[in-house]
């Protein structure tokens, strides 16, 4: 079936904000709990600051949640940049930031955002120790397109690409760019305070493609480590990674660990350049659920841009749930080689994953809701999408909203793969107990040692090439399938060869 990517990336319905994430998706009836808070009291083990460490208070910050600490943050960053790096130490307090000036001719913003923690060109290690601090955007600032004279919001037909009507409360709360020494940021909450902004018209191809991101990492050639960070309610992305062009070689440590990025407007995480990043125990959920939804609206978007390549990504024990767009989408630019190990994907109003780039592997992962647009390769099978020891479910009890997306096909297949050669499912378990039916595929897709069952009475069409030992229970039509091993359909052994 033919899908329009932009329709599905931008056209999913809105949902309820502030919902719970699944603790796991192994079986129906599991307990649904919130993800652990990486900044809970007692979770932050803080080493003593080094000699020469700086604090926002040294530059005039109050950290009382009331005073505007934007200028102090900018002065602190300028001081660190002048020293080529250093250690920044925050205290467990709330720093209110975000300030807008008038029209700026250089940038042509109607309401120019003031800089915050923007670090550039560091040749010495840069360390930011949050100690449980909260950096929160001030209420009442503008985001979107506005008349710079009257301050009134402007709403244009999309796309809209003019720059002299833009407003943003900040470009990044933390930006690190062009550094050659290691970077470490830890124990912070970055709150974009999206519900308290004044939102104007859109900009870009669709939605609000205007800077307002929690953390941005750009072209850093040293190591990058983020630990125990909650980045949420930003009007654009919770985290944006645009590293140096990836050439496939082993580089410095790039680790994103125990990061929760949720309720952001466009993405939990955008990866537009670079490679070799490992994500551990991260949550990328509820994108587009807090008042602004801009395409793709994904948990994670792997989308190489500006002539760069993306590759060598590894996600372990991560959750992608209840995003307006896909849990993970990879569909643009020269990207390849992402691996997802023991991850959970829950699609409530959209596809659970859209992995349309070569070399993507899912291992020991759980899917609630349908999978679409897997990458197929007739000539080089190793580049096709692979699922190893994964589970596929449609049980609403495994969803944080009690809803599971059904896809656009009336028979609701759990995977929709009409022409995806050499996509492979090995040792996978499809157990459909609600309304979904088994995979809609052709014999170009390979099923190896899989178990499939559906409760729905509608016909399904898992017409793959079956190797090893496979079992199917339910109303399945196999006409055109190729059997090269043992296949049992509803208790009957299917003879080898092409099914007539």
C-alpha positions, 0 to 999 in steps of 0.5 A, a space after each residue: 500500500 502507498 503511504 505519504 510520509 508527510 501525512 503520517 509524520 505530520 497528521 497524527 491526532 493529538 493525545 493526552 499529555 502527562 501519561 505514564 510509560 510502560 515499565 515493560 512489554 513482555 506480557 499483558 497485565 504488567 504494571 505500568 509505572 512512571 520512568 525513574 526520575 534521574 534527578 530524584 533526591 539521593 540519585 545525584 552523586 556529586 564529586 567535589 568541584 575542581 579548583 577554578 570551577 565557576 558558578 552562575 552566582 559568581 556572575 549575578 544569578 539568583 537561582 530563586 526561580 523568580 529573578 531572570 538569570 539569562 544574563 548571568 548564564 551568558 556571562 558565565 559561558 563567555 568566561 568559560 569560552 575565553 578560558 577554553 573550557 572548565 568546570 561549571 557547577 550549579 546548585 540544586 535550585 531553580 534558575 529562571 531564564 529566557 529573555 527577548 529583545 526587539 527586532 535584530 537586523 543581524 538575525 532578523 528575528 522580530 523578538 530576538 532570544 537572548 543567549 544562555 549557556 552557549 559554549 564554543 571552541 573549547 580546547 580543554 575539558 568542559 564539565 557542567 555539573 547540575 547537582 539537580 538544578 532546574 533551568 526553567 524558561 520564563 512564562 509569557 515569552 513569544 514563540 512563533 511568528 509575530 508582528 514586530 511592531 504590534 507584538 500580535 501573532 501572525 498566521 500564514 499559509 504553510 509553508 512559510 519561510 520568512 525570518 523577520 517575524 520570528 520569535 523564540 524564548 531561547 535558541 538552546 538552553 545549553 549549546 556546545 559547539 566545535 569543541 575538541 576536548 571532552 564534554 560532560 553534562 549531568 544531573 540537570 532538569 531543562 524545562 521549556 515551560 511550553 504551556 506558559 509561552 505565547 504561541 504565534 503562527 508556524 514557520 518552515 514546511 509545517 508546524 513550528 520549525 523555530 529554534 527552542 531546544 534543550 541541549 544542542 551538540 554541534 560538531 564536537 570532536 572530543 567525547 560527549 557524555 550526557 547523564 541523568 538529564 530530564 529535558 522536557 516541554 521545549 517548543 522544538 527538540 529536547 536534544 539535538 545532535 549534529 556531530 561531525 560527518 561520520 566516516 565509520 571509524 571508531 571515535 571518542 566516547 559519545 554516551 547519552 545515559 539516563 536521559 528523559 526527553 519528553 513532551 517536546 514539540 518536534 522531537 525527543 531527539 534529532 540526530 542530523 549528523 555524526 555517529 558512534 553515539 550510545 544511548 542507555 536507559 533513555 526515554 523519548 516519549 510524548 512528543 507533540 502532546 503539550 500544545 505544539 506538534 511539528 513534524 516529524 513529531 517522533 521520539 527519535 528522528 535519524 535524519 542526516 542533513 547538510 551533506 553529513 552522514 549518520 551511523 553507528 548508533 546504539 540504543 540500549 534499554 530505551 523507551 519510545 512511547 506515545 509520540 504524535 509521530 513514530 517512536 523512531 523514524 529514519 527516512 532522510 539523508 545518508 543514514 545507516 547502521 543503527 541498532 536497538 537492543 532491549 528497547 520498547 516502542 509503543 505507537 498510540 496514534 502512529 506507527 511504532 517505528 519507520 526504519 527506512 534506512 539501511 543496516 537498522 537492527 532491532 534485537 530483543 525489543 518489544 513493539 506495541 502497535 504496527 511497524 512500517 517502511 522497513 528498508 529492503 535490499 534485493 542485492 545486499 540482504 545484510 543492509 535490510 532491516 532485521 528483527 532478532 528475538 523481538 515481540 509484537 503486540 497489540 494489547 491496549 494494556 501495554 499502552 500508556 494511553 490504553 490505545 494502540 494505533 491500527 495503521 491505515 489499512 482496514 485489516 490493521 496488519 501489525 507490520 505493513 511491508 508490501 515490497 521490502 526484500 530481505 527484511 528478516 524476522 528471526 526468532 520473533 513472537 507475534 501475539 495479537 490479542 486485540 484487533 490487529 492481524 498478522 503481518 501483511 507481506 510478500 515472499 520477499 520478507 523472510 520469517 525464521 523460527 517465528 511464532 504467530 497468532 491472532 485473535 481477530 477473525 479478519 484474514 491476514 496475509 503473512 506471505 513470506 519466505 519461511 525458513 527454519 521452524 515457524 508456527 501460525 495460528 489464526 485466519 492467515 492466507 499464505 497464497 504466494 508464500 515460499 516454505 523452505 523449512 517446517 511451517 505449521 498453520 493451525 496445526 497442519 504442516 504446510 508442504 515445502 515449496 510455493 503455496 498455491 
